[in-house]
């Protein structure tokens, strides 16, 4: 049993954070997820910084899927599984630009809307506030407010990069995030 816990600790401690505080998340070709993590919090305000590189450019097999929202970072909410209720920043490569969107799940249904476009290789500052009846999402000073389906505070878990819906990553995609 001791060897098992040491092996788990070694895997967790192998997380590399660069000299600027960014952690590299890689969604490998043919996958949806960038790995599995379990980080819980009671926080209501989050500041992250994100850098995308050339690997954020992609073309889907089905052109309709180019409009799908890839998930970047967010949290579960309302005391439920993230598939039921959550709020996230999303991203997609569309019309030769990188769009950042909000992506929300309410009672298992999702909706989303573009916040802004960002440049590759630049640091993007994002802020999420969870208020009593709304979410405020800010990207490089552009603010969107979205209604929240519950008003209580809950323990949440953080959600990390995920590619696609129907399709999986067409190549390795690297995203650097500083929490």
C-alpha positions in Angstrom: 0.0 0.0 0.0 2.9 2.4 0.8 4.4 1.8 -2.7 1.0 2.6 -4.2 0.8 6.0 -2.4 4.4 6.8 -3.3 3.7 6.1 -7.0 0.6 8.4 -6.9 2.6 11.1 -5.1 5.4 10.8 -7.8 2.8 11.2 -10.6 1.2 14.2 -8.9 4.6 15.8 -8.1 5.8 15.5 -11.7 3.6 18.4 -12.6 5.9 20.9 -14.2 5.4 24.6 -13.6 7.7 26.9 -15.6 9.7 29.8 -14.3 6.8 32.2 -14.9 4.3 30.0 -13.0 2.5 28.4 -16.0 1.6 24.7 -16.1 1.6 23.0 -19.5 -1.6 21.0 -20.4 -1.3 18.8 -23.4 -4.4 17.2 -25.1 -2.8 14.4 -27.1 -3.8 13.5 -30.6 -6.9 11.3 -30.6 -7.9 12.3 -27.0 -10.4 14.6 -25.4 -8.8 15.3 -22.1 -5.5 16.8 -20.9 -5.3 14.5 -18.0 -7.3 13.9 -14.8 -7.0 16.1 -11.7 -9.1 16.6 -8.7 -8.8 20.1 -7.2 -11.7 21.3 -5.0 -12.3 24.7 -3.7 -14.9 26.9 -1.9 -13.6 30.0 -3.7 -15.9 32.3 -5.7 -13.3 34.4 -7.6 -10.6 33.0 -9.9 -7.9 34.7 -11.8 -6.0 32.7 -14.4 -3.6 33.5 -17.2 -3.5 31.5 -20.4 -1.2 31.2 -23.4 -2.0 29.4 -26.6 0.5 28.4 -29.2 0.3 27.4 -32.9 -1.2 24.0 -31.8 -4.5 25.8 -31.1 -5.1 25.9 -34.8 -7.1 22.9 -36.1 -9.6 21.8 -38.7 -12.3 19.4 -37.8 -13.2 16.4 -40.1 -16.9 17.6 -40.1 -16.9 21.3 -40.9 -20.0 21.8 -38.6 -17.8 20.7 -35.6 -15.5 23.7 -36.2 -18.2 25.6 -34.3 -18.0 23.3 -31.2 -16.6 24.8 -28.0 -13.5 23.2 -26.5 -13.3 23.7 -22.8 -10.4 25.6 -21.3 -10.9 26.1 -17.6 -13.8 26.4 -15.1 -15.6 24.9 -12.1 -18.5 22.7 -11.3 -21.4 24.5 -9.5 -24.6 24.2 -7.6 -23.4 21.1 -5.7 -23.7 18.9 -8.7 -21.6 17.1 -11.2 -20.1 19.4 -13.8 -22.2 17.7 -16.5 -25.2 19.0 -14.7 -24.1 22.5 -13.7 -20.8 24.3 -14.4 -19.3 27.4 -15.8 -16.1 27.5 -17.9 -14.1 29.5 -20.3 -14.1 27.8 -23.7 -12.1 28.2 -26.9 -12.2 27.4 -30.6 -10.3 28.1 -33.8 -12.8 29.6 -36.2 -12.3 31.8 -39.3 -8.5 32.0 -38.7 -8.9 33.3 -35.2 -8.8 32.0 -31.7 -12.1 32.8 -30.0 -12.6 32.7 -26.2 -16.2 31.9 -25.1 -18.2 31.3 -21.9 -19.6 27.8 -21.7 -22.3 27.0 -19.1 -24.2 23.9 -18.2 -27.6 24.2 -16.5 -29.5 21.0 -15.6 -27.4 19.1 -18.1 -28.1 21.5 -21.0 -25.3 23.7 -22.3 -25.2 27.2 -23.9 -22.3 29.4 -24.8 -21.4 32.8 -26.3 -18.2 34.4 -27.7 -16.5 36.8 -25.3 -13.6 38.0 -27.5 -10.8 36.8 -29.8 -7.2 36.5 -28.6 -3.7 36.2 -30.2 -1.5 33.2 -30.1 1.6 33.4 -28.0 0.3 36.2 -25.8 -0.7 36.1 -22.1 -4.4 36.4 -21.7 -5.8 37.4 -18.4 -9.1 35.8 -17.4 -11.3 36.3 -14.3 -14.3 34.4 -13.2 -16.6 35.6 -10.4 -19.4 33.5 -9.1 -22.0 35.8 -7.6 -25.3 35.0 -5.9 -27.4 35.0 -9.2 -24.8 35.4 -11.9 -21.4 34.6 -13.3 -19.0 37.3 -14.5 -16.4 36.2 -17.0 -13.7 38.7 -18.0 -11.0 38.2 -20.7 -8.4 40.9 -21.2 -10.9 43.5 -19.9 -13.9 42.3 -22.0 -16.7 41.4 -19.5 -19.8 39.1 -20.0 -22.4 38.4 -17.3 -24.4 35.2 -17.4 -27.2 34.1 -15.1 -26.5 31.4 -12.5 -29.0 28.6 -11.8 -28.5 28.6 -8.0 -27.7 31.1 -5.3 -25.9 29.2 -2.6 -22.2 28.6 -2.1 -20.9 25.1 -2.8 -17.7 23.2 -2.7 -16.6 23.1 -6.4 -14.1 21.2 -8.4 -11.9 22.7 -11.1 -12.2 21.7 -14.7 -9.2 21.7 -17.1 -8.6 21.6 -20.9 -10.9 19.3 -22.9 -11.1 19.1 -26.7 -14.2 18.7 -28.8 -17.6 17.1 -28.6 -18.0 14.6 -31.3 -14.4 14.8 -32.5 -11.1 14.3 -30.7 -7.9 16.4 -30.9 -6.5 16.1 -34.5 -3.0 16.7 -33.2 -1.3 17.4 -29.8 -2.6 20.7 -28.4 -0.6 22.6 -25.8 -2.2 25.2 -23.5 -0.3 26.9 -20.7 -2.3 28.0 -17.7 -1.3 29.9 -14.5 -3.8 29.7 -11.7 
